[in-house]
């Protein structure tokens, strides 16, 4: 994306893209420093080896990476990068991806305030994790099997059990 954007004078955003400042003259047509600095923006996760290739142009944003330090390529994951952007910048009314919580261990989003007269009781009582499992199951029925549905279901059930246990402990402390 970076090379094509610079060659065609087109604004581009790359996620974990290899940079092209030092190698710019090796491309056909060659890429200018001005075009790299004007038309390209690279999102650079910490510890991602791919954007470490070559020098960066002026427009880039370093972001955190939550992958374990021993996961060499874990930071070169566009879904994880999207989760980090959404977690850091906020989702501004857009739903948080289930993958962010269930696959990358970001915290659950806070529940939205609901109008009790228009919301169904069963939907109000469902947690974010339960809704994610429902979505996964619906997609499986519509598009075929997804390996992560069972894993998500088990993780959601464990988290719900843990929350219930914590609430029970807090209630017991409050009555003492």
Secondary structure in CASP SS format (residue, H / E / C, confidence):
PFRMAT SS
TARGET T0000
AUTHOR 0000-0000-0000
METHOD secondary structure of the structure
MODEL  1
X C 1.00
X H 1.00
X H 1.00
X H 1.00
X H 1.00
X H 1.00
X H 1.00
X H 1.00
X C 1.00
X C 1.00
X C 1.00
X E 1.00
X E 1.00
X E 1.00
X E 1.00
X C 1.00
X C 1.00
X C 1.00
X C 1.00
X C 1.00
X C 1.00
X C 1.00
X C 1.00
X H 1.00
X H 1.00
X H 1.00
X C 1.00
X C 1.00
X C 1.00
X C 1.00
X C 1.00
X C 1.00
X H 1.00
X H 1.00
X H 1.00
X H 1.00
X H 1.00
X H 1.00
X H 1.00
X E 1.00
X E 1.00
X E 1.00
X E 1.00
X E 1.00
X E 1.00
X C 1.00
X C 1.00
X C 1.00
X C 1.00
X H 1.00
X H 1.00
X H 1.00
X C 1.00
X C 1.00
X C 1.00
X C 1.00
X C 1.00
X C 1.00
X C 1.00
X E 1.00
X E 1.00
X E 1.00
X E 1.00
X C 1.00
X C 1.00
X C 1.00
X C 1.00
X C 1.00
X C 1.00
X C 1.00
X C 1.00
X C 1.00
X C 1.00
X C 1.00
X C 1.00
X C 1.00
X C 1.00
X H 1.00
X H 1.00
X H 1.00
X H 1.00
X H 1.00
X H 1.00
X H 1.00
X H 1.00
X H 1.00
X H 1.00
X H 1.00
X H 1.00
X C 1.00
X C 1.00
X C 1.00
X C 1.00
X C 1.00
X C 1.00
X C 1.00
X C 1.00
X H 1.00
X H 1.00
X H 1.00
X H 1.00
X H 1.00
X C 1.00
X C 1.00
X C 1.00
X C 1.00
X C 1.00
X C 1.00
X C 1.00
X C 1.00
X C 1.00
X C 1.00
X C 1.00
X C 1.00
X C 1.00
X C 1.00
X C 1.00
X C 1.00
X C 1.00
X C 1.00
X H 1.00
X H 1.00
X H 1.00
X H 1.00
X H 1.00
X C 1.00
X C 1.00
X H 1.00
X H 1.00
X H 1.00
X H 1.00
X H 1.00
X H 1.00
X H 1.00
X H 1.00
X H 1.00
X H 1.00
X H 1.00
X H 1.00
X H 1.00
X H 1.00
X H 1.00
X H 1.00
X C 1.00
X C 1.00
X C 1.00
X C 1.00
X H 1.00
X H 1.00
X H 1.00
X H 1.00
X H 1.00
X H 1.00
X H 1.00
X H 1.00
X H 1.00
X H 1.00
X H 1.00
X H 1.00
X H 1.00
X H 1.00
X H 1.00
X H 1.00
X H 1.00
X H 1.00
X H 1.00
X H 1.00
X H 1.00
X H 1.00
X H 1.00
X H 1.00
X H 1.00
X H 1.00
X H 1.00
X H 1.00
X C 1.00
END
